[in-house]
Amino acid sequence: MTINKLMALDVKEYVEKKNGLTYLSWAHAWAEALKQDPSATFHVDTFQRADGTTIPYMEINGTGMVWVRVTIFGKEISCFLPIMDHRNKPIPNPDSFQTNTAIMRCMTKALALHGLGLHIYAGEDLPMGEAETKDEAKADAKVEPKVDTKADEAVEKVKAVVSATDRANAELFADGMVEYVLICKSEAGLKSYWKSNQTKIDDLKSNHPDLFTRVRDVFSEMKAKFKENASE
């Protein structure tokens, strides 16, 4: 199954509209993903607070950002989404229901980055493939067909979105790590937070070394200060 085929899947019957916005039902989206790849999985990232408790979102200035990773056909794509109200405004101190809603919406968004239902986010009525078929049916059979590059262009757009999203995810994660350092109260807290986010830190080191260096230097500097204060 390629991106082209995922983009060609028609899921518009599962679309819901609320407050003037269009949504793809997460349950139907996930069901369709499993039909295409029964081994598909999604993972919700968790984050450790300064007090040691773990929550399923990153705290950013009193609001929350959920992070979900979806793997289809062996390829993992990470996506993030603010926890928002019905007006699409960030919610201060979100509760469990609001957090869960954001997680499932984020999972659906990650599926779209794989190609499933992407046409809905792009504001198009028809999925890639179906739109092309209808256009072809209208064409005069006697006219020599032109080379259609819509699918290739769409794939390139998806790749660009995924690349930009990966970088944006990395920058937000790095900002969150640095923000934690500013409120951390002990060297033990630093070590614990670093360990609890080891997977993402390793990813940062491999794919965004500049951000990794920034985070590492901030942690190292704060660790040195804790040691200095302890020796006084």
PECOR-V182573 format. One record per pair of residues at least 4 apart in sequence whose C-alpha atoms are under 7 Angstrom apart, sorted by the first residue. I is the first residue (numbers start at 0). GAP is how many residues later the second one is. D is the distance in Angstrom with one decimal. If there is no record, write none. Layout:
i=(I I)
gap=(GAP GAP)
d=(D D)
//
This chain:
i=(0 1 2 2 2 2 3 3 4 5 5 6 6 6 6 6 6 7 7 7 7 8 8 9 10 13 13 13 14 14 14 14 15 15 15 15 16 16 16 17 23 24 25 25 25 25 26 27 28 28 29 30 31 32 32 33 33 36 36 39 39 39 40 40 40 41 41 41 41 42 42 42 43 43 43 43 44 44 44 45 45 45 45 46 46 46 46 46 47 47 47 47 47 47 48 48 49 49 55 56 56 56 56 57 57 57 58 58 58 59 61 61 62 62 62 62 63 63 64 64 64 64 65 65 65 65 65 65 66 66 66 67 67 67 67 67 67 68 68 68 68 69 69 69 69 69 69 70 70 70 71 76 77 77 78 78 79 79 80 80 81 82 82 82 82 82 83 83 83 83 84 84 84 93 93 94 95 96 97 98 99 100 101 102 103 104 105 106 107 108 109 110 110 111 111 111 112 112 112 117 118 118 118 118 119 119 125 125 126 127 127 128 129 130 131 132 133 134 148 149 150 151 152 153 154 155 156 157 158 159 160 161 162 163 164 165 166 167 168 169 169 170 171 172 173 173 173 174 175 176 176 177 177 177 179 180 183 183 184 185 185 186 186 186 187 188 189 190 191 192 193 196 197 198 199 200 201 202 203 203 203 203 204 204 207 208 209 210 211 212 213 214 215 216 217 218 219 220 221 222 223 224 225 226 227)
gap=(4 4 4 111 112 152 4 147 4 109 110 108 109 110 111 120 121 119 120 121 122 107 118 117 106 10 11 14 7 8 9 10 6 7 8 9 4 5 6 4 5 4 4 78 79 82 4 4 4 79 4 4 4 4 7 4 6 35 36 31 32 33 29 30 31 26 27 28 29 25 26 27 12 23 24 25 11 22 23 8 9 10 11 7 8 9 10 11 4 5 6 7 145 148 4 5 134 139 10 7 8 9 10 6 7 8 4 5 6 4 30 31 27 28 29 30 18 19 15 16 17 18 14 15 16 17 36 37 12 13 14 10 11 12 35 38 39 7 8 9 10 6 7 8 37 40 41 4 5 6 4 33 32 88 27 31 26 89 21 25 8 7 8 15 16 19 4 5 6 7 4 5 6 4 5 4 4 4 4 4 4 4 4 4 4 4 4 4 4 4 4 4 5 4 5 6 5 45 49 4 4 5 7 8 4 5 4 5 4 4 23 4 4 4 4 4 4 4 4 4 4 4 4 4 4 4 4 4 4 4 4 4 4 4 4 4 4 4 4 4 34 4 4 4 4 37 41 4 4 4 38 4 37 40 4 38 5 6 4 4 40 4 36 39 4 4 4 4 4 4 4 4 4 4 4 4 4 4 4 5 7 8 4 7 4 4 4 4 4 4 4 4 4 4 4 4 4 4 4 4 4 4 4 4 4)
d=(6.1 6.4 6.0 6.6 5.6 6.9 6.2 6.7 6.6 5.1 5.1 4.6 5.4 6.5 6.5 6.2 5.5 5.2 4.6 4.9 6.5 6.8 6.5 5.9 6.3 6.0 5.8 6.5 6.7 5.6 4.5 6.1 5.9 5.0 6.0 6.6 5.5 4.6 6.0 6.6 6.9 6.1 6.0 6.2 6.6 5.5 6.1 6.1 6.3 6.6 6.2 6.3 6.5 6.1 6.9 4.5 6.0 6.5 6.4 5.6 4.8 6.9 5.8 5.3 7.0 6.8 5.4 4.2 6.2 5.6 5.1 6.5 6.8 6.1 4.6 6.5 6.1 5.5 6.1 6.4 5.5 4.2 5.9 5.4 5.4 6.2 6.2 6.0 5.9 5.7 4.4 6.4 6.2 7.0 5.4 6.1 6.0 6.8 6.6 5.7 5.3 4.4 6.7 5.5 5.1 6.4 5.7 4.7 6.6 5.8 5.5 6.1 6.3 5.8 4.6 5.8 5.9 5.6 6.6 5.6 4.3 5.9 5.5 5.4 6.2 6.9 6.9 6.1 5.8 4.4 6.7 5.8 5.4 6.3 7.0 6.3 5.9 6.4 5.6 4.3 6.3 5.5 5.5 6.5 6.9 6.2 6.8 5.2 4.1 6.4 6.6 6.6 6.6 6.9 6.6 5.4 6.2 6.8 6.8 5.6 6.2 5.7 6.0 6.7 6.1 5.3 5.0 5.0 4.3 5.3 5.5 6.5 6.1 5.9 6.3 6.2 6.1 6.2 6.3 6.2 6.4 6.3 6.0 6.2 6.3 6.2 6.2 6.3 6.4 6.5 6.6 6.6 5.5 4.6 5.2 4.5 6.7 6.6 6.4 6.3 6.3 5.2 6.8 5.4 5.7 7.0 6.3 5.5 6.3 6.8 7.0 6.1 6.4 6.3 6.1 6.3 6.6 6.7 6.1 6.0 6.2 6.3 6.2 6.2 6.2 6.1 6.1 6.1 6.1 6.1 5.9 6.0 6.4 6.1 5.9 6.2 6.2 6.2 6.1 6.1 6.7 6.1 6.1 6.2 6.3 6.3 6.2 6.0 6.2 6.6 6.7 6.8 6.2 6.7 6.0 6.7 6.4 6.7 6.8 6.6 6.7 6.3 5.8 5.9 6.1 6.1 6.1 6.1 6.1 6.3 6.0 6.2 6.0 6.3 6.1 6.2 6.3 6.0 4.9 6.3 6.8 5.4 4.8 5.1 6.4 6.0 6.4 6.3 6.0 6.0 6.3 6.2 6.0 6.0 6.3 6.0 6.2 6.4 6.3 6.4 6.1 6.1 6.1 6.3 6.6)
//
